[in-house]
Amino acid sequence: MNDDLDDDMKTEYDFSRAERGKHYAGADAVFHIPVYLEQEVQAFLIERAADKGIPLERLVNDLLKSDIEAFRALG
């Protein structure tokens, strides 16, 4: 355990002005997961998106949706 972290802790904290649930996203919250692409793949996709004049997210989602449809068709 790191003793430096223990030194930063106060013996008591004042939560009298705290707001319950301030950062709670809710049970129906949708969280976006980060996806890390290889540099070569990302560069290619960025270039294609720019050529088509669409956002990178849209291009990637369109490509993935077409792959999903193809997989479903193969059954």
C-alpha positions, -999 to +999 in steps of 0.1 A: +000+000+000+012+035-008+018+055+024+016+088+004-021+081-003-029+076+033-013+110+042-037+127+019-068+114+037-085+137+062-098+122+094-133+137+086-150+152+056-179+177+055-208+164+033-233+189+047-236+207+013-234+176-008-260+168-034-273+132-034-272+115-068-256+145-086-236+123-109-259+093-109-267+085-146-298+065-138-308+029-144-315+034-181-283+052-188-264+042-220-227+042-217-205+045-248-175+022-247-142+034-262-130+014-291-093+017-300-084+011-336-050+003-350-034+035-364-035+023-400-072+013-398-081+046-381-062+067-407-079+048-435-114+053-420-107+090-413-097+095-449-128+077-463-151+096-439-136+129-451-140+118-488-176+111-482-182+142-461-196+123-431-185+120-395-161+092-387-187+077-362-213+074-390-189+057-414-178+032-387-214+025-376-225+021-413-197-004-419-204-024-388-242-025-395-235-039-430-212-065-415-239-074-389-265-078-417-241-100-437-234-122-406-272-125-400-278-135-436-252-163-433-271-174-403 
